[in-house]
Structure formats: structure tokens, C-alpha cells
Amino acid sequence: MKPSLSVRYDRLIAGAPWGATIEVGRSFYAAAPGQTRSDATDTSLSLDRHWRLAHDANLTVIGSVTQSRFEEKRHLNGPRYALNLGYDRAIWRRSRVDLGLQLERADVRSDYQSYTRAALTAGASRRLTKRLSAKLSATVGLRDFDGDFPLFGKARMDRDISLTASVGLDRFKVMGTTPQLSCTARRNRSNVSLYSYRSLDCGVHFISRL
């Protein structure tokens, strides 16, 4: 479970709007008695800039930094930096396609847990009705770690793939906010078998525009 609170500022400049978001989140994980818990607090700041291009296309650049503080796994404390480049374009009246490149760097206390990651994303969205929109996207990524993994003799390397589906209820209001439902199925394959896994995460976001 990860409740979070965010505040966003948007500057609506014609042709090139930009925005900033501050978010604080708290992660809670179940653990058996005697096991080390993964509970953590994340504080992040992100800046984004958007350019409107010809043929109903957009270019987006997002930069962010996140500071993580774990209660027990303190070797994972440290900053994470990310740069995202995105391009989207209308292909039909109600549909859009998008492509994205993400570069990420984590400099945590533990050298063998610090990493560099690159990922590519492709997706499509469509307005189904006046009240309902949907989006489907897929991401493939490669994560390369710095130091040798303990007792393994070489650095860890992960390959991940994920599929995300989301639905927005654009004209449905809950206490002045618009709900968005999303689910992500993820598979991570690592040369350190302990870190190979499959997961399914679903969530509901309530979006408010001031």
C-alpha cells in the first residue's frame, strides 16, 4: 500500500506550457515476524515542459528527482534521478499514439544497489465516449547495476517488461475530483534469480484541476 499526496502547479503558456509537481508518498509492506520491512517515505520534485508541434503532435520533457528514506533497509536510502522524453500524435479523431524514452539513475548508499536504467514505451489512447477514455501502453527496460552482488561475483542486470491499462471517467466527479483506474502487469528477469518476479498492481487516482 502506498498512499501519497501531491501538489501541482501549471503555467499555461501558449504553445509551450510547463508545470511542477511535489509529491510525498509512504509505502507499507507486509512482513513476517523477524523479517526486514521495506517501509519507506519518498519525496519527489518533477518539472515538465510541453511543446505543441505541427499535425496535432506534442513533445514533452520531464525531469525528476526522488529522495527515498527506508526505515530498516537503509542501504537503499538515496536519490533517484529521471529524465523522460515523450512524443504523441493524433492518428484519428479520438485516438492518439505515443512514444517515450526514459533514463534513470539511482545513487543509493549500497554500491551494488545503485543502477542506471533505460526504457522505451509505446502506447495508444482513445476517447470511447464523452465520459470515458482508455489507454494501453507497453514498456521494455534494461537496468545495469554498479557493484558486484554479494556472493555472486558480478553485477546484477535486470530486464523488465510491463503492460499498463487505464480508464478515465472524465465527467464523473468524486468530491470535485476525476477518478482514474489503472492496472500494470510487470515481469522482471534478473541474472540474480532472487530479483526475478511477476507482479500485478492496480490503483485508483483522484485528479483535481484548479
RARAJO-V140081 format. One record per residue. N is the residue number from 1. PSI is psi in whole degrees, 0 to 359 (none if undefined). OMEGA is omega in degrees with one decimal (* if undefined). NEAR is the number of other ideal C-beta (glycine too) atoms within 8 Angstrom. Layout:
n->N psi->PSI omega->OMEGA near->NEAR
n->N psi->PSI omega->OMEGA near->NEAR
//
This chain:
n->1 psi->136 omega->-178.9 near->4
n->2 psi->84 omega->172.8 near->7
n->3 psi->147 omega->-179.1 near->6
n->4 psi->160 omega->177.4 near->9
n->5 psi->131 omega->-179.2 near->7
n->6 psi->152 omega->175.5 near->8
n->7 psi->132 omega->-176.7 near->7
n->8 psi->142 omega->174.2 near->8
n->9 psi->131 omega->178.2 near->7
n->10 psi->133 omega->174.5 near->7
n->11 psi->108 omega->-171.7 near->7
n->12 psi->74 omega->176.1 near->5
n->13 psi->133 omega->-177.9 near->7
n->14 psi->125 omega->175.9 near->4
n->15 psi->338 omega->-177.9 near->5
n->16 psi->64 omega->178.8 near->9
n->17 psi->156 omega->176.8 near->9
n->18 psi->165 omega->-179.2 near->11
n->19 psi->167 omega->179.1 near->10
n->20 psi->143 omega->-179.0 near->10
n->21 psi->133 omega->171.6 near->12
n->22 psi->131 omega->-177.5 near->10
n->23 psi->139 omega->174.4 near->12
n->24 psi->126 omega->-179.4 near->11
n->25 psi->152 omega->-179.7 near->11
n->26 psi->123 omega->-179.1 near->11
n->27 psi->134 omega->176.8 near->11
n->28 psi->131 omega->-179.4 near->7
n->29 psi->141 omega->175.7 near->7
n->30 psi->143 omega->178.9 near->3
n->31 psi->144 omega->177.4 near->8
n->32 psi->156 omega->178.2 near->4
n->33 psi->131 omega->179.7 near->4
n->34 psi->345 omega->178.5 near->3
n->35 psi->151 omega->177.4 near->6
n->36 psi->128 omega->-178.2 near->6
n->37 psi->154 omega->-179.3 near->9
n->38 psi->17 omega->-180.0 near->10
n->39 psi->138 omega->-176.2 near->10
n->40 psi->158 omega->173.0 near->12
n->41 psi->128 omega->179.3 near->9
n->42 psi->132 omega->174.8 near->14
n->43 psi->126 omega->-174.3 near->10
n->44 psi->152 omega->174.1 near->13
n->45 psi->130 omega->178.0 near->9
n->46 psi->145 omega->176.2 near->11
n->47 psi->137 omega->179.7 near->10
n->48 psi->147 omega->178.6 near->12
n->49 psi->141 omega->-175.5 near->10
n->50 psi->139 omega->176.7 near->10
n->51 psi->132 omega->175.4 near->9
n->52 psi->126 omega->-177.1 near->7
n->53 psi->178 omega->177.9 near->7
n->54 psi->162 omega->176.7 near->3
n->55 psi->35 omega->176.8 near->6
n->56 psi->45 omega->178.9 near->4
n->57 psi->159 omega->179.8 near->11
n->58 psi->146 omega->173.9 near->11
n->59 psi->133 omega->-176.4 near->10
n->60 psi->137 omega->173.8 near->13
n->61 psi->128 omega->-179.9 near->10
n->62 psi->127 omega->174.6 near->12
n->63 psi->139 omega->-177.9 near->11
n->64 psi->156 omega->172.6 near->11
n->65 psi->135 omega->-179.0 near->11
n->66 psi->129 omega->177.2 near->10
n->67 psi->120 omega->-179.1 near->10
n->68 psi->137 omega->176.5 near->13
n->69 psi->110 omega->179.5 near->9
n->70 psi->141 omega->179.8 near->11
n->71 psi->317 omega->-176.0 near->7
n->72 psi->321 omega->-180.0 near->8
n->73 psi->68 omega->-172.9 near->10
n->74 psi->343 omega->177.0 near->7
n->75 psi->348 omega->177.9 near->8
n->76 psi->0 omega->178.3 near->12
n->77 psi->142 omega->176.9 near->9
n->78 psi->175 omega->-177.2 near->11
n->79 psi->153 omega->172.6 near->9
n->80 psi->130 omega->-178.0 near->13
n->81 psi->145 omega->179.9 near->11
n->82 psi->143 omega->174.1 near->13
n->83 psi->125 omega->-178.4 near->10
n->84 psi->131 omega->174.4 near->13
n->85 psi->129 omega->-177.5 near->10
n->86 psi->146 omega->177.5 near->13
n->87 psi->131 omega->176.3 near->11
n->88 psi->154 omega->-175.6 near->10
n->89 psi->144 omega->176.0 near->11
n->90 psi->137 omega->176.7 near->9
n->91 psi->332 omega->170.9 near->6
n->92 psi->181 omega->-174.9 near->5
n->93 psi->320 omega->-175.7 near->4
n->94 psi->8 omega->-173.2 near->6
n->95 psi->150 omega->177.4 near->11
n->96 psi->154 omega->171.5 near->10
n->97 psi->153 omega->179.6 near->10
n->98 psi->151 omega->176.2 near->14
n->99 psi->146 omega->-178.4 near->10
n->100 psi->150 omega->174.1 near->12
n->101 psi->130 omega->179.2 near->11
n->102 psi->131 omega->173.2 near->14
n->103 psi->133 omega->-174.6 near->10
n->104 psi->143 omega->177.9 near->13
n->105 psi->128 omega->177.6 near->10
n->106 psi->122 omega->177.5 near->13
n->107 psi->81 omega->-178.6 near->8
n->108 psi->174 omega->-175.3 near->12
n->109 psi->322 omega->-178.3 near->8
n->110 psi->125 omega->-177.6 near->9
n->111 psi->322 omega->-177.2 near->6
n->112 psi->355 omega->174.7 near->12
n->113 psi->358 omega->173.7 near->11
n->114 psi->143 omega->-173.2 near->12
n->115 psi->166 omega->169.8 near->12
n->116 psi->135 omega->-177.2 near->9
n->117 psi->142 omega->172.7 near->13
n->118 psi->141 omega->-178.0 near->10
n->119 psi->150 omega->175.5 near->12
n->120 psi->140 omega->-179.6 near->11
n->121 psi->140 omega->172.9 near->12
n->122 psi->139 omega->-177.7 near->10
n->123 psi->171 omega->177.3 near->12
n->124 psi->143 omega->178.4 near->11
n->125 psi->155 omega->-178.5 near->11
n->126 psi->137 omega->172.1 near->10
n->127 psi->113 omega->-175.2 near->9
n->128 psi->317 omega->176.4 near->7
n->129 psi->183 omega->177.5 near->5
n->130 psi->336 omega->-176.1 near->6
n->131 psi->350 omega->-170.1 near->7
n->132 psi->131 omega->174.6 near->11
n->133 psi->155 omega->-177.7 near->10
n->134 psi->152 omega->178.9 near->11
n->135 psi->143 omega->176.7 near->13
n->136 psi->131 omega->-179.0 near->10
n->137 psi->154 omega->178.7 near->11
n->138 psi->143 omega->-178.3 near->11
n->139 psi->137 omega->171.4 near->11
n->140 psi->137 omega->-175.9 near->9
n->141 psi->159 omega->176.8 near->13
n->142 psi->128 omega->-178.6 near->11
n->143 psi->123 omega->-175.9 near->11
n->144 psi->121 omega->-175.9 near->8
n->145 psi->157 omega->-172.6 near->13
n->146 psi->296 omega->-172.1 near->7
n->147 psi->164 omega->177.6 near->9
n->148 psi->137 omega->178.4 near->8
n->149 psi->136 omega->-177.7 near->12
n->150 psi->134 omega->177.9 near->5
n->151 psi->5 omega->-178.4 near->4
n->152 psi->331 omega->174.8 near->8
n->153 psi->357 omega->175.8 near->5
n->154 psi->166 omega->-175.7 near->7
n->155 psi->147 omega->178.0 near->10
n->156 psi->146 omega->174.6 near->13
n->157 psi->129 omega->-178.1 near->10
n->158 psi->144 omega->169.7 near->13
n->159 psi->129 omega->-177.0 near->11
n->160 psi->153 omega->175.1 near->14
n->161 psi->139 omega->-179.0 near->10
n->162 psi->155 omega->178.0 near->10
n->163 psi->126 omega->-177.0 near->10
n->164 psi->133 omega->174.8 near->14
n->165 psi->134 omega->-179.8 near->9
n->166 psi->151 omega->179.2 near->10
n->167 psi->130 omega->178.2 near->11
n->168 psi->130 omega->177.3 near->11
n->169 psi->80 omega->-163.6 near->11
n->170 psi->325 omega->-176.2 near->9
n->171 psi->12 omega->176.7 near->7
n->172 psi->126 omega->-173.9 near->8
n->173 psi->138 omega->172.6 near->7
n->174 psi->105 omega->-177.7 near->8
n->175 psi->43 omega->176.7 near->5
n->176 psi->5 omega->-179.5 near->5
n->177 psi->159 omega->178.5 near->9
n->178 psi->121 omega->-178.9 near->14
n->179 psi->145 omega->174.6 near->12
n->180 psi->128 omega->-179.7 near->12
n->181 psi->137 omega->-180.0 near->11
n->182 psi->150 omega->175.1 near->11
n->183 psi->139 omega->179.0 near->11
n->184 psi->123 omega->172.8 near->11
n->185 psi->128 omega->-173.3 near->10
n->186 psi->142 omega->172.8 near->12
n->187 psi->127 omega->178.9 near->9
n->188 psi->126 omega->178.2 near->12
n->189 psi->125 omega->-175.2 near->7
n->190 psi->150 omega->174.0 near->12
n->191 psi->349 omega->169.5 near->6
n->192 psi->104 omega->-168.4 near->9
n->193 psi->335 omega->178.8 near->5
n->194 psi->332 omega->-174.8 near->5
n->195 psi->11 omega->172.5 near->9
n->196 psi->130 omega->-176.6 near->8
n->197 psi->168 omega->170.2 near->6
n->198 psi->144 omega->-178.6 near->7
n->199 psi->159 omega->174.0 near->8
n->200 psi->117 omega->-178.1 near->8
n->201 psi->129 omega->177.6 near->7
n->202 psi->149 omega->-178.8 near->7
n->203 psi->164 omega->175.6 near->7
n->204 psi->127 omega->178.5 near->6
n->205 psi->140 omega->177.2 near->8
n->206 psi->114 omega->-172.0 near->10
n->207 psi->129 omega->178.0 near->8
n->208 psi->131 omega->177.4 near->7
n->209 psi->121 omega->-177.2 near->4
n->210 psi->none omega->* near->2
//
